Amino acid sequence: MYKSFHHLWIMIFIIQTFLPCGYTQITEDWLDPLSMDEAYLTIINRIDSLPIQIQYNLVVCEKCNFTIMDNSVAESNDNKTVIVSTTYAQDIQVISAVTNETLPCHIDTYKFAEHASYVLEVKNDTAFSCKISQTKEGSYYWLPLIIGMGTVLAFIVFVQLWQRISQSSCCARLLPNRFQSVSTKDFTISLPKSSTAIVNDPNDDIINTLSTGSELPLVGSTRLSNNSIRITKVLPKRLRSLDTFRGFSLMVMIFVNYGGAGYPFFKHSIWNGLTLADMVFPWFTWMMGVSIVLSQRSLRAKNLRKTTIFFKICQRTIVLFVLGLMLQGGNERWVHIRIFGVLQRLAVCYFIAAIVVLIFDDTEDEPYSSEWPIGNDVHQKLRIELSNTLFHFWPQWVFIALITLAWLLITFIPEFEKCPRGYLGPGGKHYYGRYENCTGGIAGYIDRLILRRSHIDNGPTCKRVYDTHVPYDPEGLLGILTGTLLCYLGVQAGHSFAHATRIRRVCAHWIISGVLCGSIGLALSKGGQSDSWIPINKNLWSLSFILVLAGLAFIILTILYILVDVCNWFTGEPFLWLGMNSIVVYVGHEVCSKMFPIQFQVEETRHWQLMIMHLYGVLFWTIVAGVMYRRKTFIAI
């Protein structure tokens, strides 16, 4: 059964009071002096009477001036060995160490291999020339990742096999109840029958779709004989594919937050672009929109008044917001608390989207589509279905369109603090230092003006690469507008599921919506380019970023819906365990992120060390969620 959210406060208090923050260090003195993501570069200067020096620029630092490499001066007819970073590709130039004049030696977009050795030979015989050659092979950079992902896949396969075996009739008699899988029917809704409605098990068609015939049945209803009986459509209380999607996102989030084994593609983008780490938080926002529809329909089915639902929305919003404040510095002085963060952004976007759905939805549940004749030869007209799933909610779309228009106008029209109109860059060294104090454009300016510098994040992902000096918060105020759009796109996915009459049409709605959103997002970003109308940018929650992530979410949910809810080819476990207790796992992994025995402090000298520790953290919280799932203990806000 579901526990009230006050259990969450008790758990946090116990963890912080009785679990000490311990560290276990793993050190190996025999390792070579190169650390993780480093390589040797030997500079050989074969030019007479001219000492040279190296300057470089990381490719991810767009339109930045070159930086002189430390201790890279090579005297005439001499050599110098330096340690270079292998994290990102680099543009390399050779300059005179005396006059700083740039010599005709340019090497573009060169990616060094970890723990390898290289030689940069510069000479001027008949003509000036330079080249880089590798003299020693690097480490097995990808091996820890391959083994780690293989381990995760093996764990998923093991869970699936165990789930299938434990459900078999012979094992059911031998295994204790606590080792048996939780039935799908534990999460279906059962409403009393009345004279005007026939209520049935909503999973009958979803699970047995392909085994009963070639024709896809009605969503959420039982296949009956060809007659004129009219029924009220009943949806599953839990959309298992949605919980699976949520659990997958949470698993990736835990791995990323623990460090992602030190791999750069498991970290957030420096500024423009998209990595796996950038996707999970927006997906949570989108999935919250889907849950809004299912939750409000469930509450209204219990004949709750809109005022009661409104107070429930307010309660959940406040709890999420306060919980977010607690997780990021609840014990600090008020003047230094970061006001907005992950849970705070979720809370505000949820509140706006939920209120929009509550206000503009009809008082009666499904006034136009709650009843229809059912049978193998009966189809609801596509025109009526489109009206019920899309056009019927035009007031909501008008409100969301106005919010999106407001973001566009605020982002591209005002000028501020000597920054160009519509600037979307990271400031600092960007544009060769011309807009040093314009980090985040108008979004950063609004946060610094309203929230003040002490209440926003002072460590954006662009700080180290672009050498920014002004604070910027990726979960700031302006991003709430596009975050609300993303949440409402999830609401539209919920409407499609709630009002479409056949599984095939549900999937068609989601796929078309995904392709449409993704295409618009890619068009605005010119295929993901930085020099575009609206670049894909997680720090800004740009419009193109929102649409591309929503498009991916539509497609992923469609695939999981077919695999988990329709065909029953995949049970969703172990992702389902995490998805059913997502708030507990999220809070737990944040509070205990550095606590023994959940995580250890290791010397960051090898990716394999970090891979073991970070995967161990993911496995720990997956098992915790699995135990709660088996005990049918679910804590929700």
C-alpha positions, 0 to 999 in steps of 0.5 A: 500500500502507499505510505504518506509522505511523512515517512520520507521525513522520518527516513531523512532524519534517521539517515542524517542522525545515525549514519556517519559520513565515512570515506574509504580511500583506494590508493595504489602507489605503483601506478604511473604518474598520469592520472585519469584522462591524461597523456604525455606530449613531447615537444621536439624543437628542431628550429635553430635559434628560436624557442617555441611554445604551445597554445591550445583551445578545447573544441568544446570552447566555441569561439574562444581565444587560444590559451598558452599551455603551462610549461610547454616552452621548448628551447632551440634544438631541445625537447620538452615533455608536458602532460595534456588532457585527453577529455576533449579534442583540442586545436593546437598552435605553435608560437614563438616563446620570445615574441608570441608570434603565431608560427605556421603550425596548426593542428585542428581537432586532435583527440589524445588517447588516455595514458598514451605518449605523443611527439610533436615535432616542429622543424624548418628545413626547406619549409616550416612543418609540424606533426603529431605522432603517437609513440605509445598506445593508450589504456583500454579506455572503453573496456570499463564502459563495455564491462559495466554496461554488460554487467547491467545488461546481465543483471536485467536478464537475470531479473527477467529470468527470475521473474519468469521462473518465480511465476511458473506453477511448479516454482510457485509451490516451492518458493515462499511468497516473499520471493514470488513476483508481484502480479500485474493485477496488484496495480489495476483499479477496480470500480463498483458496477452501476446501472449505467456502466460495466467495469472490468479488468483494464489489463485484459486487452493490454496484456493479451493483445496479440494472443487473442487475434490480429485486431488490436482491442479497445484501450482499457476495456474487455473484448466482448461479443458483437453487441450494442452494450455501452460501457464506461472506459476504465484505465489502469491505475498504473501505466507500467511502461511509464513507471519503467521509463521513470525507473530507467531515467532514475537509474541513469540519473543515479549513475550520472550524479555519482560521477558516471565513471568519469566519462565526459559523455556521462556529464552535462554538456559544457553549454550547447549540445546534448549528452545522456546526462542532459536527458533524464531530468527533462524526461522526469518533467515530461512523465510528470505531465502524463501522470497529471492526466491519469491522477486527476482522472482517478480522483475525479472518478471518485467524485472529488470536487475540483477544490479538493483536487486543487488543494492536493495539487498545492500540497504536493507542490509545497512538499516537492519544493521544500524537499528540494530546499532541504536536499541542497542546503537546508541547514545553511544560512538563508542568505546562501540558500539556492532557491531553485533546483531540480525538485523545485523546477519539477514542483513549479512546472507540475503546479502550472500544468496541473492547474491548467488541466484542472481548470480547462477540463470538463467537470464530468469525466470524458463527456464526449468519449466515455461511452461507445459501442464495443465489439471487434467490428466497431471503430470510433471515427478518427475525426471524433478521436482527434477531437477528443484527444487534441482539439477538445483541449484547445483552451489548454493549448492556447495557454501553453502557446502563450507561455511559449510565446512569452519565452520567445519574446523575453529571450530575443527582444530585450537588451541588457548590461551591454549584451546583444539582443538574443544572446544565448551564449555562456559568456566568459571566453565565448566570442573571444571574451566580448560578452564576458558578463553575459552568461546565460543571456537574459535568463541569467540576467533575470535570475541575478536581478530577482533571486540575487547572486547568493541564491543561485548556482555559482558552478555552472557546467561552463565555468571551467571551460569558458572561465566564466565569472558571473553565477548562472543557474540552469534551473532558474526562473525563465526555464520554468516557461519552457519546462511547463511546455515540456510538462504539458507535452506529457499531458498531451501524451496522457490525453492520447492514452486516456481518450484513444479507443485502440492501442494501435491509435495510442501508439500512432498518436505518440509516434506522430507527436514524437516525430513532430516535436523532434523535427521542429526541435532539430529544425530550430537548431539546424540539426543540433548546430550551435550557430542556429536560431535556437541551439539545443541547450540544457542550461537554458532549457531552450525551446529546441532542447525541450522539443527534441527531448519531448520527441524522444520521450514520446518514442521511448514510451511507445516502445516500452508501452508495446513491450511492457503493457501490450505484449508483456515481452518485458516486465519492466523490472528492475526499472519498475522497482525504481519507478514505483518508489522514485521519490524515495530513491532520489532522496536517498541517493542524494542524502547518502551520496558520500556515505559508507557503505553506499559510496567510497572515496576513490582516487580518480586515477582509473575509469575502472575504479570509478565504474565499480563504485558508481555501478555499485551505488546504482545496484544498491539503490536498485536492490533497496527499491526491489525490496520495497517493491516485493513488500508492496511498500510504496511512498508517494507524495 
